Amino acid sequence: MPTIKELISICDYFGITIEQFFAENVKYPDLIQQAIDGMNSLSEADLSLVLQQIKRLSKD
């Protein structure tokens, strides 16, 4: 069993968070990470628009 320090190192190596490491229900982790990376540079207004689109597309 790895220590917390080792787990953090593993996650850092793969460019993921500890939460992402343990996530079992994520279908497309690479695409989600790319989306997160892209949204980091957006303004608050643009992020709100992205969130509105996500909510619209997620409706069943």
PDBQT receptor file of N, H, CA, C and O in Angstrom, charges set to zero:
ATOM      1  N   MET A   1       0.849  -1.183   0.000  1.00  0.00    +0.000 N 
ATOM      2  CA  MET A   1       0.000   0.000   0.000  1.00  0.00    +0.000 C 
ATOM      3  C   MET A   1       0.889   1.238   0.000  1.00  0.00    +0.000 C 
ATOM      4  O   MET A   1       1.749   1.379   0.870  1.00  0.00    +0.000 OA
ATOM      5  N   PRO A   2       0.693   2.142  -0.970  1.00  0.00    +0.000 N 
ATOM      6  CA  PRO A   2       1.539   3.340  -1.020  1.00  0.00    +0.000 C 
ATOM      7  C   PRO A   2       1.177   4.330   0.086  1.00  0.00    +0.000 C 
ATOM      8  O   PRO A   2       0.038   4.384   0.549  1.00  0.00    +0.000 OA
ATOM      9  N   THR A   3       2.168   5.102   0.490  1.00  0.00    +0.000 N 
ATOM     10  H   THR A   3       3.094   5.058   0.114  1.00  0.00    +0.000 HD
ATOM     11  CA  THR A   3       1.922   6.166   1.458  1.00  0.00    +0.000 C 
ATOM     12  C   THR A   3       1.224   7.321   0.743  1.00  0.00    +0.000 C 
ATOM     13  O   THR A   3       1.141   7.343  -0.485  1.00  0.00    +0.000 OA
ATOM     14  N   ILE A   4       0.728   8.267   1.515  1.00  0.00    +0.000 N 
ATOM     15  H   ILE A   4       0.795   8.249   2.513  1.00  0.00    +0.000 HD
ATOM     16  CA  ILE A   4       0.088   9.446   0.928  1.00  0.00    +0.000 C 
ATOM     17  C   ILE A   4       1.085  10.190   0.033  1.00  0.00    +0.000 C 
ATOM     18  O   ILE A   4       0.734  10.643  -1.056  1.00  0.00    +0.000 OA
ATOM     19  N   LYS A   5       2.316  10.311   0.500  1.00  0.00    +0.000 N 
ATOM     20  H   LYS A   5       2.601   9.943   1.385  1.00  0.00    +0.000 HD
ATOM     21  CA  LYS A   5       3.345  10.999  -0.289  1.00  0.00    +0.000 C 
ATOM     22  C   LYS A   5       3.566  10.289  -1.623  1.00  0.00    +0.000 C 
ATOM     23  O   LYS A   5       3.683  10.940  -2.661  1.00  0.00    +0.000 OA
ATOM     24  N   GLU A   6       3.622   8.971  -1.598  1.00  0.00    +0.000 N 
ATOM     25  H   GLU A   6       3.526   8.442  -0.754  1.00  0.00    +0.000 HD
ATOM     26  CA  GLU A   6       3.794   8.201  -2.829  1.00  0.00    +0.000 C 
ATOM     27  C   GLU A   6       2.581   8.349  -3.745  1.00  0.00    +0.000 C 
ATOM     28  O   GLU A   6       2.726   8.460  -4.962  1.00  0.00    +0.000 OA
ATOM     29  N   LEU A   7       1.390   8.351  -3.157  1.00  0.00    +0.000 N 
ATOM     30  H   LEU A   7       1.272   8.262  -2.168  1.00  0.00    +0.000 HD
ATOM     31  CA  LEU A   7       0.165   8.521  -3.941  1.00  0.00    +0.000 C 
ATOM     32  C   LEU A   7       0.145   9.884  -4.632  1.00  0.00    +0.000 C 
ATOM     33  O   LEU A   7      -0.223   9.992  -5.802  1.00  0.00    +0.000 OA
ATOM     34  N   ILE A   8       0.541  10.909  -3.906  1.00  0.00    +0.000 N 
ATOM     35  H   ILE A   8       0.840  10.822  -2.956  1.00  0.00    +0.000 HD
ATOM     36  CA  ILE A   8       0.608  12.252  -4.495  1.00  0.00    +0.000 C 
ATOM     37  C   ILE A   8       1.616  12.273  -5.635  1.00  0.00    +0.000 C 
ATOM     38  O   ILE A   8       1.368  12.885  -6.674  1.00  0.00    +0.000 OA
ATOM     39  N   SER A   9       2.741  11.613  -5.447  1.00  0.00    +0.000 N 
ATOM     40  H   SER A   9       2.942  11.116  -4.603  1.00  0.00    +0.000 HD
ATOM     41  CA  SER A   9       3.762  11.545  -6.507  1.00  0.00    +0.000 C 
ATOM     42  C   SER A   9       3.232  10.827  -7.743  1.00  0.00    +0.000 C 
ATOM     43  O   SER A   9       3.492  11.254  -8.868  1.00  0.00    +0.000 OA
ATOM     44  N   ILE A  10       2.503   9.754  -7.544  1.00  0.00    +0.000 N 
ATOM     45  H   ILE A  10       2.292   9.407  -6.630  1.00  0.00    +0.000 HD
ATOM     46  CA  ILE A  10       1.910   9.012  -8.665  1.00  0.00    +0.000 C 
ATOM     47  C   ILE A  10       0.930   9.905  -9.420  1.00  0.00    +0.000 C 
ATOM     48  O   ILE A  10       0.958   9.975 -10.649  1.00  0.00    +0.000 OA
ATOM     49  N   CYS A  11       0.070  10.580  -8.676  1.00  0.00    +0.000 N 
ATOM     50  H   CYS A  11       0.047  10.523  -7.678  1.00  0.00    +0.000 HD
ATOM     51  CA  CYS A  11      -0.917  11.467  -9.306  1.00  0.00    +0.000 C 
ATOM     52  C   CYS A  11      -0.227  12.602 -10.056  1.00  0.00    +0.000 C 
ATOM     53  O   CYS A  11      -0.622  12.944 -11.171  1.00  0.00    +0.000 OA
ATOM     54  N   ASP A  12       0.804  13.187  -9.444  1.00  0.00    +0.000 N 
ATOM     55  H   ASP A  12       1.125  12.909  -8.539  1.00  0.00    +0.000 HD
ATOM     56  CA  ASP A  12       1.550  14.256 -10.110  1.00  0.00    +0.000 C 
ATOM     57  C   ASP A  12       2.176  13.758 -11.404  1.00  0.00    +0.000 C 
ATOM     58  O   ASP A  12       2.166  14.463 -12.413  1.00  0.00    +0.000 OA
ATOM     59  N   TYR A  13       2.713  12.559 -11.378  1.00  0.00    +0.000 N 
ATOM     60  H   TYR A  13       2.721  11.986 -10.559  1.00  0.00    +0.000 HD
ATOM     61  CA  TYR A  13       3.343  11.985 -12.566  1.00  0.00    +0.000 C 
ATOM     62  C   TYR A  13       2.349  11.884 -13.721  1.00  0.00    +0.000 C 
ATOM     63  O   TYR A  13       2.682  12.185 -14.867  1.00  0.00    +0.000 OA
ATOM     64  N   PHE A  14       1.125  11.456 -13.404  1.00  0.00    +0.000 N 
ATOM     65  H   PHE A  14       0.856  11.212 -12.473  1.00  0.00    +0.000 HD
ATOM     66  CA  PHE A  14       0.105  11.284 -14.437  1.00  0.00    +0.000 C 
ATOM     67  C   PHE A  14      -0.700  12.560 -14.699  1.00  0.00    +0.000 C 
ATOM     68  O   PHE A  14      -1.558  12.581 -15.582  1.00  0.00    +0.000 OA
ATOM     69  N   GLY A  15      -0.428  13.618 -13.939  1.00  0.00    +0.000 N 
ATOM     70  H   GLY A  15       0.269  13.601 -13.222  1.00  0.00    +0.000 HD
ATOM     71  CA  GLY A  15      -1.121  14.885 -14.149  1.00  0.00    +0.000 C 
ATOM     72  C   GLY A  15      -2.576  14.856 -13.732  1.00  0.00    +0.000 C 
ATOM     73  O   GLY A  15      -3.420  15.493 -14.362  1.00  0.00    +0.000 OA
ATOM     74  N   ILE A  16      -2.875  14.114 -12.667  1.00  0.00    +0.000 N 
ATOM     75  H   ILE A  16      -2.189  13.596 -12.155  1.00  0.00    +0.000 HD
ATOM     76  CA  ILE A  16      -4.249  14.022 -12.173  1.00  0.00    +0.000 C 
ATOM     77  C   ILE A  16      -4.283  14.361 -10.693  1.00  0.00    +0.000 C 
ATOM     78  O   ILE A  16      -3.256  14.353 -10.014  1.00  0.00    +0.000 OA
ATOM     79  N   THR A  17      -5.474  14.657 -10.206  1.00  0.00    +0.000 N 
ATOM     80  H   THR A  17      -6.309  14.664 -10.757  1.00  0.00    +0.000 HD
ATOM     81  CA  THR A  17      -5.648  14.908  -8.781  1.00  0.00    +0.000 C 
ATOM     82  C   THR A  17      -5.923  13.588  -8.070  1.00  0.00    +0.000 C 
ATOM     83  O   THR A  17      -6.226  12.575  -8.701  1.00  0.00    +0.000 OA
ATOM     84  N   ILE A  18      -5.813  13.621  -6.757  1.00  0.00    +0.000 N 
ATOM     85  H   ILE A  18      -5.567  14.443  -6.244  1.00  0.00    +0.000 HD
ATOM     86  CA  ILE A  18      -6.124  12.416  -5.977  1.00  0.00    +0.000 C 
ATOM     87  C   ILE A  18      -7.595  12.054  -6.164  1.00  0.00    +0.000 C 
ATOM     88  O   ILE A  18      -7.946  10.877  -6.240  1.00  0.00    +0.000 OA
ATOM     89  N   GLU A  19      -8.452  13.070  -6.237  1.00  0.00    +0.000 N 
ATOM     90  H   GLU A  19      -8.167  14.027  -6.175  1.00  0.00    +0.000 HD
ATOM     91  CA  GLU A  19      -9.880  12.824  -6.464  1.00  0.00    +0.000 C 
ATOM     92  C   GLU A  19     -10.104  12.101  -7.787  1.00  0.00    +0.000 C 
ATOM     93  O   GLU A  19     -10.900  11.165  -7.862  1.00  0.00    +0.000 OA
ATOM     94  N   GLN A  20      -9.401  12.536  -8.825  1.00  0.00    +0.000 N 
ATOM     95  H   GLN A  20      -8.754  13.296  -8.764  1.00  0.00    +0.000 HD
ATOM     96  CA  GLN A  20      -9.527  11.881 -10.129  1.00  0.00    +0.000 C 
ATOM     97  C   GLN A  20      -8.999  10.449 -10.078  1.00  0.00    +0.000 C 
ATOM     98  O   GLN A  20      -9.543   9.563 -10.737  1.00  0.00    +0.000 OA
ATOM     99  N   PHE A  21      -7.958  10.222  -9.313  1.00  0.00    +0.000 N 
ATOM    100  H   PHE A  21      -7.516  10.942  -8.777  1.00  0.00    +0.000 HD
ATOM    101  CA  PHE A  21      -7.375   8.887  -9.180  1.00  0.00    +0.000 C 
ATOM    102  C   PHE A  21      -8.406   7.899  -8.637  1.00  0.00    +0.000 C 
ATOM    103  O   PHE A  21      -8.478   6.755  -9.086  1.00  0.00    +0.000 OA
ATOM    104  N   PHE A  22      -9.202   8.352  -7.665  1.00  0.00    +0.000 N 
ATOM    105  H   PHE A  22      -9.143   9.281  -7.300  1.00  0.00    +0.000 HD
ATOM    106  CA  PHE A  22     -10.166   7.463  -7.026  1.00  0.00    +0.000 C 
ATOM    107  C   PHE A  22     -11.550   7.478  -7.674  1.00  0.00    +0.000 C 
ATOM    108  O   PHE A  22     -12.411   6.684  -7.297  1.00  0.00    +0.000 OA
ATOM    109  N   ALA A  23     -11.774   8.358  -8.630  1.00  0.00    +0.000 N 
ATOM    110  H   ALA A  23     -11.074   9.003  -8.937  1.00  0.00    +0.000 HD
ATOM    111  CA  ALA A  23     -13.081   8.444  -9.286  1.00  0.00    +0.000 C 
ATOM    112  C   ALA A  23     -13.340   7.181 -10.101  1.00  0.00    +0.000 C 
ATOM    113  O   ALA A  23     -12.539   6.803 -10.956  1.00  0.00    +0.000 OA
ATOM    114  N   GLU A  24     -14.458   6.544  -9.826  1.00  0.00    +0.000 N 
ATOM    115  H   GLU A  24     -15.109   6.851  -9.132  1.00  0.00    +0.000 HD
ATOM    116  CA  GLU A  24     -14.799   5.299 -10.513  1.00  0.00    +0.000 C 
ATOM    117  C   GLU A  24     -15.815   5.498 -11.625  1.00  0.00    +0.000 C 
ATOM    118  O   GLU A  24     -15.911   4.669 -12.530  1.00  0.00    +0.000 OA
ATOM    119  N   ASN A  25     -16.572   6.579 -11.571  1.00  0.00    +0.000 N 
ATOM    120  H   ASN A  25     -16.494   7.252 -10.836  1.00  0.00    +0.000 HD
ATOM    121  CA  ASN A  25     -17.673   6.753 -12.514  1.00  0.00    +0.000 C 
ATOM    122  C   ASN A  25     -17.379   7.763 -13.620  1.00  0.00    +0.000 C 
ATOM    123  O   ASN A  25     -18.300   8.206 -14.307  1.00  0.00    +0.000 OA
ATOM    124  N   VAL A  26     -16.121   8.133 -13.803  1.00  0.00    +0.000 N 
ATOM    125  H   VAL A  26     -15.373   7.774 -13.246  1.00  0.00    +0.000 HD
ATOM    126  CA  VAL A  26     -15.761   9.099 -14.836  1.00  0.00    +0.000 C 
ATOM    127  C   VAL A  26     -15.529   8.352 -16.142  1.00  0.00    +0.000 C 
ATOM    128  O   VAL A  26     -14.663   7.482 -16.225  1.00  0.00    +0.000 OA
ATOM    129  N   LYS A  27     -16.313   8.701 -17.164  1.00  0.00    +0.000 N 
ATOM    130  H   LYS A  27     -17.017   9.409 -17.096  1.00  0.00    +0.000 HD
ATOM    131  CA  LYS A  27     -16.239   7.982 -18.438  1.00  0.00    +0.000 C 
ATOM    132  C   LYS A  27     -15.030   8.389 -19.275  1.00  0.00    +0.000 C 
ATOM    133  O   LYS A  27     -14.382   7.539 -19.884  1.00  0.00    +0.000 OA
ATOM    134  N   TYR A  28     -14.728   9.674 -19.307  1.00  0.00    +0.000 N 
ATOM    135  H   TYR A  28     -15.255  10.365 -18.812  1.00  0.00    +0.000 HD
ATOM    136  CA  TYR A  28     -13.684  10.187 -20.200  1.00  0.00    +0.000 C 
ATOM    137  C   TYR A  28     -12.739  11.113 -19.427  1.00  0.00    +0.000 C 
ATOM    138  O   TYR A  28     -12.768  12.325 -19.639  1.00  0.00    +0.000 OA
ATOM    139  N   PRO A  29     -11.914  10.576 -18.550  1.00  0.00    +0.000 N 
ATOM    140  CA  PRO A  29     -11.089  11.430 -17.689  1.00  0.00    +0.000 C 
ATOM    141  C   PRO A  29     -10.146  12.357 -18.455  1.00  0.00    +0.000 C 
ATOM    142  O   PRO A  29      -9.931  13.493 -18.032  1.00  0.00    +0.000 OA
ATOM    143  N   ASP A  30      -9.585  11.900 -19.565  1.00  0.00    +0.000 N 
ATOM    144  H   ASP A  30      -9.760  10.977 -19.909  1.00  0.00    +0.000 HD
ATOM    145  CA  ASP A  30      -8.664  12.753 -20.327  1.00  0.00    +0.000 C 
ATOM    146  C   ASP A  30      -9.390  13.952 -20.924  1.00  0.00    +0.000 C 
ATOM    147  O   ASP A  30      -8.882  15.073 -20.882  1.00  0.00    +0.000 OA
ATOM    148  N   LEU A  31     -10.569  13.720 -21.478  1.00  0.00    +0.000 N 
ATOM    149  H   LEU A  31     -10.982  12.810 -21.512  1.00  0.00    +0.000 HD
ATOM    150  CA  LEU A  31     -11.341  14.825 -22.057  1.00  0.00    +0.000 C 
ATOM    151  C   LEU A  31     -11.793  15.808 -20.983  1.00  0.00    +0.000 C 
ATOM    152  O   LEU A  31     -11.785  17.020 -21.198  1.00  0.00    +0.000 OA
ATOM    153  N   ILE A  32     -12.183  15.284 -19.841  1.00  0.00    +0.000 N 
ATOM    154  H   ILE A  32     -12.190  14.299 -19.667  1.00  0.00    +0.000 HD
ATOM    155  CA  ILE A  32     -12.616  16.154 -18.749  1.00  0.00    +0.000 C 
ATOM    156  C   ILE A  32     -11.458  17.016 -18.277  1.00  0.00    +0.000 C 
ATOM    157  O   ILE A  32     -11.633  18.208 -18.023  1.00  0.00    +0.000 OA
ATOM    158  N   GLN A  33     -10.276  16.424 -18.158  1.00  0.00    +0.000 N 
ATOM    159  H   GLN A  33     -10.134  15.456 -18.365  1.00  0.00    +0.000 HD
ATOM    160  CA  GLN A  33      -9.108  17.195 -17.732  1.00  0.00    +0.000 C 
ATOM    161  C   GLN A  33      -8.767  18.272 -18.753  1.00  0.00    +0.000 C 
ATOM    162  O   GLN A  33      -8.407  19.388 -18.378  1.00  0.00    +0.000 OA
ATOM    163  N   GLN A  34      -8.874  17.951 -20.035  1.00  0.00    +0.000 N 
ATOM    164  H   GLN A  34      -9.166  17.044 -20.340  1.00  0.00    +0.000 HD
ATOM    165  CA  GLN A  34      -8.613  18.950 -21.076  1.00  0.00    +0.000 C 
ATOM    166  C   GLN A  34      -9.608  20.107 -20.977  1.00  0.00    +0.000 C 
ATOM    167  O   GLN A  34      -9.242  21.268 -21.156  1.00  0.00    +0.000 OA
ATOM    168  N   ALA A  35     -10.862  19.779 -20.692  1.00  0.00    +0.000 N 
ATOM    169  H   ALA A  35     -11.160  18.835 -20.547  1.00  0.00    +0.000 HD
ATOM    170  CA  ALA A  35     -11.883  20.822 -20.539  1.00  0.00    +0.000 C 
ATOM    171  C   ALA A  35     -11.564  21.707 -19.334  1.00  0.00    +0.000 C 
ATOM    172  O   ALA A  35     -11.669  22.931 -19.414  1.00  0.00    +0.000 OA
ATOM    173  N   ILE A  36     -11.180  21.093 -18.233  1.00  0.00    +0.000 N 
ATOM    174  H   ILE A  36     -11.095  20.098 -18.169  1.00  0.00    +0.000 HD
ATOM    175  CA  ILE A  36     -10.820  21.855 -17.033  1.00  0.00    +0.000 C 
ATOM    176  C   ILE A  36      -9.630  22.757 -17.316  1.00  0.00    +0.000 C 
ATOM    177  O   ILE A  36      -9.634  23.933 -16.954  1.00  0.00    +0.000 OA
ATOM    178  N   ASP A  37      -8.615  22.205 -17.963  1.00  0.00    +0.000 N 
ATOM    179  H   ASP A  37      -8.612  21.250 -18.258  1.00  0.00    +0.000 HD
ATOM    180  CA  ASP A  37      -7.432  23.003 -18.293  1.00  0.00    +0.000 C 
ATOM    181  C   ASP A  37      -7.808  24.193 -19.170  1.00  0.00    +0.000 C 
ATOM    182  O   ASP A  37      -7.305  25.299 -18.966  1.00  0.00    +0.000 OA
ATOM    183  N   GLY A  38      -8.678  23.975 -20.134  1.00  0.00    +0.000 N 
ATOM    184  H   GLY A  38      -9.086  23.077 -20.300  1.00  0.00    +0.000 HD
ATOM    185  CA  GLY A  38      -9.103  25.052 -21.018  1.00  0.00    +0.000 C 
ATOM    186  C   GLY A  38      -9.925  26.108 -20.310  1.00  0.00    +0.000 C 
ATOM    187  O   GLY A  38      -9.844  27.287 -20.652  1.00  0.00    +0.000 OA
ATOM    188  N   MET A  39     -10.712  25.703 -19.332  1.00  0.00    +0.000 N 
ATOM    189  H   MET A  39     -10.778  24.745 -19.055  1.00  0.00    +0.000 HD
ATOM    190  CA  MET A  39     -11.572  26.645 -18.629  1.00  0.00    +0.000 C 
ATOM    191  C   MET A  39     -10.813  27.489 -17.616  1.00  0.00    +0.000 C 
ATOM    192  O   MET A  39     -11.310  28.533 -17.193  1.00  0.00    +0.000 OA
ATOM    193  N   ASN A  40      -9.623  27.061 -17.220  1.00  0.00    +0.000 N 
ATOM    194  H   ASN A  40      -9.220  26.213 -17.564  1.00  0.00    +0.000 HD
ATOM    195  CA  ASN A  40      -8.845  27.817 -16.236  1.00  0.00    +0.000 C 
ATOM    196  C   ASN A  40      -8.523  29.230 -16.692  1.00  0.00    +0.000 C 
ATOM    197  O   ASN A  40      -8.320  30.109 -15.854  1.00  0.00    +0.000 OA
ATOM    198  N   SER A  41      -8.470  29.469 -17.978  1.00  0.00    +0.000 N 
ATOM    199  H   SER A  41      -8.634  28.755 -18.658  1.00  0.00    +0.000 HD
ATOM    200  CA  SER A  41      -8.109  30.799 -18.478  1.00  0.00    +0.000 C 
ATOM    201  C   SER A  41      -9.324  31.650 -18.849  1.00  0.00    +0.000 C 
ATOM    202  O   SER A  41      -9.167  32.786 -19.299  1.00  0.00    +0.000 OA
ATOM    203  N   LEU A  42     -10.520  31.119 -18.668  1.00  0.00    +0.000 N 
ATOM    204  H   LEU A  42     -10.647  30.197 -18.303  1.00  0.00    +0.000 HD
ATOM    205  CA  LEU A  42     -11.728  31.852 -19.049  1.00  0.00    +0.000 C 
ATOM    206  C   LEU A  42     -12.132  32.864 -17.981  1.00  0.00    +0.000 C 
ATOM    207  O   LEU A  42     -11.802  32.718 -16.805  1.00  0.00    +0.000 OA
ATOM    208  N   SER A  43     -12.843  33.876 -18.414  1.00  0.00    +0.000 N 
ATOM    209  H   SER A  43     -13.111  33.994 -19.370  1.00  0.00    +0.000 HD
ATOM    210  CA  SER A  43     -13.392  34.858 -17.477  1.00  0.00    +0.000 C 
ATOM    211  C   SER A  43     -14.590  34.244 -16.752  1.00  0.00    +0.000 C 
ATOM    212  O   SER A  43     -15.094  33.190 -17.138  1.00  0.00    +0.000 OA
ATOM    213  N   GLU A  44     -15.026  34.914 -15.710  1.00  0.00    +0.000 N 
ATOM    214  H   GLU A  44     -14.617  35.771 -15.396  1.00  0.00    +0.000 HD
ATOM    215  CA  GLU A  44     -16.190  34.435 -14.962  1.00  0.00    +0.000 C 
ATOM    216  C   GLU A  44     -17.426  34.393 -15.858  1.00  0.00    +0.000 C 
ATOM    217  O   GLU A  44     -18.229  33.463 -15.776  1.00  0.00    +0.000 OA
ATOM    218  N   ALA A  45     -17.572  35.392 -16.703  1.00  0.00    +0.000 N 
ATOM    219  H   ALA A  45     -16.920  36.147 -16.770  1.00  0.00    +0.000 HD
ATOM    220  CA  ALA A  45     -18.726  35.440 -17.609  1.00  0.00    +0.000 C 
ATOM    221  C   ALA A  45     -18.697  34.265 -18.581  1.00  0.00    +0.000 C 
ATOM    222  O   ALA A  45     -19.722  33.629 -18.825  1.00  0.00    +0.000 OA
ATOM    223  N   ASP A  46     -17.517  33.977 -19.135  1.00  0.00    +0.000 N 
ATOM    224  H   ASP A  46     -16.684  34.493 -18.937  1.00  0.00    +0.000 HD
ATOM    225  CA  ASP A  46     -17.401  32.859 -20.069  1.00  0.00    +0.000 C 
ATOM    226  C   ASP A  46     -17.625  31.519 -19.369  1.00  0.00    +0.000 C 
ATOM    227  O   ASP A  46     -18.237  30.613 -19.934  1.00  0.00    +0.000 OA
ATOM    228  N   LEU A  47     -17.128  31.397 -18.138  1.00  0.00    +0.000 N 
ATOM    229  H   LEU A  47     -16.631  32.133 -17.679  1.00  0.00    +0.000 HD
ATOM    230  CA  LEU A  47     -17.366  30.162 -17.382  1.00  0.00    +0.000 C 
ATOM    231  C   LEU A  47     -18.856  29.957 -17.132  1.00  0.00    +0.000 C 
ATOM    232  O   LEU A  47     -19.349  28.830 -17.184  1.00  0.00    +0.000 OA
ATOM    233  N   SER A  48     -19.569  31.040 -16.861  1.00  0.00    +0.000 N 
ATOM    234  H   SER A  48     -19.168  31.955 -16.819  1.00  0.00    +0.000 HD
ATOM    235  CA  SER A  48     -21.019  30.941 -16.665  1.00  0.00    +0.000 C 
ATOM    236  C   SER A  48     -21.706  30.442 -17.928  1.00  0.00    +0.000 C 
ATOM    237  O   SER A  48     -22.631  29.633 -17.857  1.00  0.00    +0.000 OA
ATOM    238  N   LEU A  49     -21.258  30.923 -19.086  1.00  0.00    +0.000 N 
ATOM    239  H   LEU A  49     -20.507  31.581 -19.144  1.00  0.00    +0.000 HD
ATOM    240  CA  LEU A  49     -21.823  30.456 -20.355  1.00  0.00    +0.000 C 
ATOM    241  C   LEU A  49     -21.533  28.976 -20.580  1.00  0.00    +0.000 C 
ATOM    242  O   LEU A  49     -22.404  28.229 -21.027  1.00  0.00    +0.000 OA
ATOM    243  N   VAL A  50     -20.311  28.556 -20.270  1.00  0.00    +0.000 N 
ATOM    244  H   VAL A  50     -19.603  29.162 -19.907  1.00  0.00    +0.000 HD
ATOM    245  CA  VAL A  50     -19.950  27.140 -20.412  1.00  0.00    +0.000 C 
ATOM    246  C   VAL A  50     -20.831  26.293 -19.502  1.00  0.00    +0.000 C 
ATOM    247  O   VAL A  50     -21.332  25.247 -19.915  1.00  0.00    +0.000 OA
ATOM    248  N   LEU A  51     -21.018  26.737 -18.276  1.00  0.00    +0.000 N 
ATOM    249  H   LEU A  51     -20.611  27.587 -17.940  1.00  0.00    +0.000 HD
ATOM    250  CA  LEU A  51     -21.851  25.994 -17.334  1.00  0.00    +0.000 C 
ATOM    251  C   LEU A  51     -23.293  25.902 -17.819  1.00  0.00    +0.000 C 
ATOM    252  O   LEU A  51     -23.926  24.855 -17.677  1.00  0.00    +0.000 OA
ATOM    253  N   GLN A  52     -23.816  26.973 -18.385  1.00  0.00    +0.000 N 
ATOM    254  H   GLN A  52     -23.302  27.823 -18.501  1.00  0.00    +0.000 HD
ATOM    255  CA  GLN A  52     -25.173  26.938 -18.937  1.00  0.00    +0.000 C 
ATOM    256  C   GLN A  52     -25.276  25.897 -20.047  1.00  0.00    +0.000 C 
ATOM    257  O   GLN A  52     -26.260  25.161 -20.119  1.00  0.00    +0.000 OA
ATOM    258  N   GLN A  53     -24.279  25.832 -20.898  1.00  0.00    +0.000 N 
ATOM    259  H   GLN A  53     -23.479  26.430 -20.839  1.00  0.00    +0.000 HD
ATOM    260  CA  GLN A  53     -24.284  24.851 -21.990  1.00  0.00    +0.000 C 
ATOM    261  C   GLN A  53     -24.211  23.428 -21.446  1.00  0.00    +0.000 C 
ATOM    262  O   GLN A  53     -24.902  22.535 -21.936  1.00  0.00    +0.000 OA
ATOM    263  N   ILE A  54     -23.375  23.220 -20.436  1.00  0.00    +0.000 N 
ATOM    264  H   ILE A  54     -22.814  23.945 -20.037  1.00  0.00    +0.000 HD
ATOM    265  CA  ILE A  54     -23.270  21.887 -19.832  1.00  0.00    +0.000 C 
ATOM    266  C   ILE A  54     -24.616  21.467 -19.256  1.00  0.00    +0.000 C 
ATOM    267  O   ILE A  54     -25.055  20.333 -19.451  1.00  0.00    +0.000 OA
ATOM    268  N   LYS A  55     -25.264  22.380 -18.549  1.00  0.00    +0.000 N 
ATOM    269  H   LYS A  55     -24.907  23.301 -18.390  1.00  0.00    +0.000 HD
ATOM    270  CA  LYS A  55     -26.569  22.063 -17.964  1.00  0.00    +0.000 C 
ATOM    271  C   LYS A  55     -27.596  21.757 -19.049  1.00  0.00    +0.000 C 
ATOM    272  O   LYS A  55     -28.397  20.834 -18.906  1.00  0.00    +0.000 OA
ATOM    273  N   ARG A  56     -27.572  22.531 -20.134  1.00  0.00    +0.000 N 
ATOM    274  H   ARG A  56     -26.921  23.281 -20.250  1.00  0.00    +0.000 HD
ATOM    275  CA  ARG A  56     -28.516  22.308 -21.236  1.00  0.00    +0.000 C 
ATOM    276  C   ARG A  56     -28.276  20.953 -21.887  1.00  0.00    +0.000 C 
ATOM    277  O   ARG A  56     -29.226  20.225 -22.176  1.00  0.00    +0.000 OA
ATOM    278  N   LEU A  57     -27.022  20.613 -22.116  1.00  0.00    +0.000 N 
ATOM    279  H   LEU A  57     -26.250  21.205 -21.880  1.00  0.00    +0.000 HD
ATOM    280  CA  LEU A  57     -26.691  19.346 -22.770  1.00  0.00    +0.000 C 
ATOM    281  C   LEU A  57     -26.921  18.139 -21.862  1.00  0.00    +0.000 C 
ATOM    282  O   LEU A  57     -27.122  17.026 -22.347  1.00  0.00    +0.000 OA
ATOM    283  N   SER A  58     -26.894  18.356 -20.545  1.00  0.00    +0.000 N 
ATOM    284  H   SER A  58     -26.731  19.261 -20.151  1.00  0.00    +0.000 HD
ATOM    285  CA  SER A  58     -27.044  17.254 -19.594  1.00  0.00    +0.000 C 
ATOM    286  C   SER A  58     -28.493  16.895 -19.310  1.00  0.00    +0.000 C 
ATOM    287  O   SER A  58     -28.761  15.862 -18.695  1.00  0.00    +0.000 OA
ATOM    288  N   LYS A  59     -29.433  17.728 -19.746  1.00  0.00    +0.000 N 
ATOM    289  H   LYS A  59     -29.215  18.567 -20.246  1.00  0.00    +0.000 HD
ATOM    290  CA  LYS A  59     -30.847  17.439 -19.498  1.00  0.00    +0.000 C 
ATOM    291  C   LYS A  59     -31.263  16.193 -20.256  1.00  0.00    +0.000 C 
ATOM    292  O   LYS A  59     -30.898  15.997 -21.415  1.00  0.00    +0.000 OA
ATOM    293  N   ASP A  60     -32.021  15.369 -19.590  1.00  0.00    +0.000 N 
ATOM    294  H   ASP A  60     -32.317  15.527 -18.649  1.00  0.00    +0.000 HD
ATOM    295  CA  ASP A  60     -32.520  14.123 -20.223  1.00  0.00    +0.000 C 
ATOM    296  C   ASP A  60     -33.830  14.342 -20.906  1.00  0.00    +0.000 C 
ATOM    297  O   ASP A  60     -34.388  13.409 -21.484  1.00  0.00    +0.000 OA
TER     298      ASP A  60
